[in-house]
Amino acid sequence: MFIAFEGMDGAGNSTQSNLLTNFLREKGYDVLLTKEPTKNPIGEIIRSVLQKRLKTSSLALQLLFTADRGHHLHSEIEPALKEGKTVISDRYMFSTLAFGALDVDMEFLKEINSHFRVPDITFILDVPPEVSLERIKKSRKREPELFEELEKLSGVRDNYLKLKYDFPNVHVINGNRPIEVVAQEIHEIVMRKLRP
């Protein structure tokens, strides 16, 4: 099974993907936890743009994300799935669509990602933009990244909520609750899918 966690920074993607990984491993599942942008050279270029160390166009950035995803699937996700592992990705295709569509046409972004595997389950962790920014400020001591502004995050949230109608098996989870409550809801959904 391939599971993706999506949402704005501060929504709890990393926390919940780690908790689900540990939960499934305790139940005996072989799990690969991975992340986008990756740590390969394309992912490093993306990070330098997000952290404003390198400037490029919005289109170029989204093409980089898509190239990174293509490599990620080829080198990590697909081989792990063929080996019978459950793969959990902290961010995936919806991030390109939700963030990228602020400046690049959504239909174009869907088209260039249309050949990629759609996750068996996608969790969109939904929090208000104000909560996202507050959590980011608490967890980081550096300058805000490229998308970390209230107006931009409001647009990103709107895009995420629209995407749930365009793809199968998308669950919007209220991330503005205690971590363990969010985790319990996610674990129940995953176990229903693993043991129908």
C-alpha positions as semicolon CSV with decimal commas, in nm:
position;residue;x (nm);y (nm);z (nm)
1;M;0,000;0,000;0,000
2;F;0,112;0,353;-0,081
3;I;0,003;0,626;0,163
4;A;0,073;0,999;0,127
5;F;0,044;1,277;0,382
6;E;-0,034;1,625;0,253
7;G;-0,101;1,968;0,400
8;M;0,059;2,298;0,478
9;D;0,378;2,320;0,681
10;G;0,287;2,295;1,046
11;A;-0,020;2,080;0,975
12;G;0,147;1,771;1,122
13;N;0,255;1,576;0,811
14;S;0,592;1,468;0,949
15;T;0,454;1,392;1,296
16;Q;0,166;1,181;1,167
17;S;0,370;1,000;0,899
18;N;0,621;0,900;1,170
19;L;0,345;0,789;1,408
20;L;0,177;0,580;1,138
21;T;0,510;0,424;1,041
22;N;0,575;0,319;1,400
23;F;0,216;0,197;1,445
24;L;0,233;-0,026;1,135
25;R;0,581;-0,158;1,217
26;E;0,455;-0,261;1,562
27;K;0,182;-0,457;1,384
28;G;0,443;-0,639;1,176
29;Y;0,424;-0,446;0,848
30;D;0,742;-0,373;0,652
31;V;0,728;0,006;0,604
32;L;0,937;0,252;0,404
33;L;0,899;0,611;0,527
34;T;1,008;0,864;0,268
35;K;0,968;1,234;0,196
36;E;0,942;1,500;-0,076
37;P;1,138;1,696;-0,170
38;T;1,389;1,411;-0,156
39;K;1,754;1,430;-0,055
40;N;1,876;1,367;-0,409
41;P;2,037;1,655;-0,606
42;I;1,703;1,774;-0,751
43;G;1,554;1,789;-0,402
44;E;1,851;1,993;-0,280
45;I;1,794;2,249;-0,557
46;I;1,426;2,270;-0,454
47;R;1,524;2,335;-0,091
48;S;1,756;2,615;-0,195
49;V;1,464;2,780;-0,383
50;L;1,221;2,735;-0,091
51;Q;1,476;2,884;0,148
52;K;1,528;3,176;-0,092
53;R;1,896;3,099;-0,152
54;L;1,828;3,049;-0,523
55;K;1,576;3,236;-0,737
56;T;1,385;3,081;-1,024
57;S;1,043;3,106;-1,186
58;S;0,730;2,946;-1,039
59;L;0,707;2,720;-1,343
60;A;1,069;2,607;-1,310
61;L;1,013;2,528;-0,942
62;Q;0,710;2,309;-1,015
63;L;0,896;2,130;-1,294
64;L;1,175;2,060;-1,043
65;F;0,922;1,917;-0,796
66;T;0,780;1,697;-1,072
67;A;1,126;1,576;-1,179
68;D;1,211;1,501;-0,816
69;R;0,889;1,298;-0,787
70;G;0,965;1,102;-1,103
71;H;1,305;1,006;-0,964
72;H;1,156;0,934;-0,621
73;L;0,905;0,691;-0,770
74;H;1,166;0,521;-0,989
75;S;1,438;0,486;-0,726
76;E;1,246;0,436;-0,400
77;I;0,867;0,406;-0,406
78;E;0,809;0,158;-0,690
79;P;1,095;-0,080;-0,587
80;A;0,966;-0,085;-0,227
81;L;0,608;-0,158;-0,339
82;K;0,734;-0,442;-0,561
83;E;0,906;-0,589;-0,254
84;G;0,569;-0,589;-0,074
85;K;0,643;-0,297;0,155
86;T;0,396;-0,034;0,267
87;V;0,526;0,305;0,157
88;I;0,444;0,623;0,348
89;S;0,545;0,955;0,190
90;D;0,556;1,282;0,381
91;R;0,427;1,494;0,091
92;Y;0,370;1,384;-0,266
93;M;0,181;1,496;-0,577
94;F;-0,090;1,703;-0,406
95;S;0,174;1,941;-0,273
96;T;0,272;2,035;-0,628
97;L;-0,093;2,089;-0,718
98;A;-0,190;2,286;-0,406
99;F;0,119;2,506;-0,376
100;G;0,205;2,522;-0,746
101;A;-0,142;2,633;-0,858
102;L;-0,093;2,965;-0,680
103;D;0,114;3,075;-0,982
104;V;0,095;2,794;-1,241
105;D;-0,216;2,657;-1,414
106;M;-0,368;2,371;-1,212
107;E;-0,466;2,170;-1,521
108;F;-0,110;2,188;-1,653
109;L;0,022;2,066;-1,316
110;K;-0,229;1,780;-1,317
111;E;-0,122;1,686;-1,669
112;I;0,252;1,670;-1,594
113;N;0,180;1,458;-1,287
114;S;-0,080;1,238;-1,457
115;H;0,159;0,949;-1,528
116;F;0,255;0,908;-1,163
117;R;0,104;0,652;-0,930
118;V;-0,192;0,779;-0,728
119;P;-0,163;0,679;-0,360
120;D;-0,396;0,413;-0,220
121;I;-0,475;0,661;0,059
122;T;-0,401;1,034;0,073
123;F;-0,442;1,217;0,401
124;I;-0,479;1,596;0,379
125;L;-0,409;1,736;0,726
126;D;-0,615;2,051;0,739
127;V;-0,540;2,342;0,971
128;P;-0,623;2,714;0,940
129;P;-0,336;2,915;0,784
130;E;-0,296;3,111;1,108
131;V;-0,232;2,785;1,296
132;S;0,016;2,675;1,030
133;L;0,218;2,997;1,064
134;E;0,208;2,986;1,443
135;R;0,342;2,628;1,447
136;I;0,612;2,711;1,191
137;K;0,736;3,004;1,402
138;K;0,753;2,782;1,712
139;S;0,943;2,501;1,539
140;R;1,192;2,703;1,331
141;K;1,444;2,970;1,413
142;R;1,511;3,083;1,056
143;E;1,352;3,317;0,804
144;P;1,011;3,216;0,658
145;E;1,027;3,004;0,344
146;L;0,885;3,090;0,003
147;F;0,517;3,004;0,069
148;E;0,503;3,092;0,438
149;E;0,275;3,396;0,421
150;L;-0,087;3,412;0,535
151;E;-0,236;3,503;0,196
152;K;-0,041;3,231;0,013
153;L;-0,127;2,966;0,269
154;S;-0,497;3,057;0,246
155;G;-0,479;2,987;-0,128
156;V;-0,289;2,662;-0,068
157;R;-0,554;2,543;0,178
158;D;-0,833;2,622;-0,069
159;N;-0,650;2,423;-0,338
160;Y;-0,603;2,122;-0,111
161;L;-0,973;2,117;-0,021
162;K;-1,070;2,127;-0,391
163;L;-0,839;1,835;-0,474
164;K;-1,027;1,591;-0,253
165;Y;-1,300;1,582;-0,522
166;D;-1,058;1,505;-0,806
167;F;-0,886;1,192;-0,676
168;P;-0,996;0,866;-0,510
169;N;-0,935;0,771;-0,147
170;V;-0,864;1,120;-0,016
171;H;-0,935;1,185;0,352
172;V;-0,936;1,540;0,488
173;I;-0,835;1,519;0,854
174;N;-0,883;1,802;1,102
175;G;-0,522;1,860;1,212
176;N;-0,619;2,126;1,465
177;R;-0,671;1,868;1,742
178;P;-0,441;1,685;1,984
179;I;-0,176;1,474;1,805
180;E;-0,301;1,145;1,951
181;V;-0,663;1,213;1,844
182;V;-0,552;1,284;1,486
183;A;-0,331;0,973;1,489
184;Q;-0,615;0,749;1,610
185;E;-0,842;0,860;1,323
186;I;-0,565;0,800;1,068
187;H;-0,474;0,458;1,209
188;E;-0,837;0,344;1,199
189;I;-0,874;0,447;0,833
190;V;-0,551;0,268;0,736
191;M;-0,641;-0,052;0,921
192;R;-0,983;-0,062;0,753
193;K;-0,806;-0,046;0,416
194;L;-0,543;-0,305;0,510
195;R;-0,802;-0,545;0,653
196;P;-1,128;-0,488;0,464
